[in-house]
Amino acid sequence: MATYTCSNCGMSVNATCGHCDEPLVDASLTKDDGSTVQVSKCPNDHGKIKSPLCCGADMSCAV
């Protein structure tokens, strides 16, 4: 399971898919301009979400 941690305050979060209850996994999307966005996705292809925010910044995941 991907654990996202805030580099500022140390808060951490785990997430599961609401459809199948599987742990979300870390992934990234490449935007049209070539930049990447970190996301969390369902391993059973039920969708993806933008990675969580804390202290005004994306929380990071070391997978």
TANOR-V428143 format. One record per pair of residues at least 24 apart in sequence whose ideal C-beta (glycine too) atoms are under 8 Angstrom apart, sorted by the first residue. I is the first residue (numbers start at 1). J is the second residue. D is the distance in Angstrom with one decimal. If there is no record, write none. Layout:
# TANOR-V428143
i: (I:I)
j: (J:J)
d: (D:D)
This chain:
# TANOR-V428143
i: (1:2:2:2:2:3:4:4:4:4:4:4:5:5:5:5:6:6:6:6:7:7:7:8:8:8:9:9:11:11:11:12:13:13:13:15:15:15:17:17:17:17:19:19:19:20:20:24:25:26:26:26)
j: (25:26:40:61:63:61:40:51:52:59:60:61:59:60:61:62:54:55:57:59:57:59:60:54:55:57:54:55:54:55:59:59:52:54:59:40:49:52:42:44:46:47:44:46:47:44:46:49:63:51:61:63)
d: (7.6:4.2:6.1:4.8:5.6:6.6:7.5:6.1:5.2:3.8:6.7:4.9:6.0:6.3:7.5:8.0:3.8:5.5:7.4:5.1:7.5:8.0:6.2:7.1:4.0:6.8:6.6:5.6:5.1:7.9:7.6:7.7:5.4:8.0:6.8:5.8:7.7:7.4:4.1:7.0:5.2:7.8:7.8:4.4:8.0:5.2:6.1:7.5:7.3:7.9:4.4:4.3)
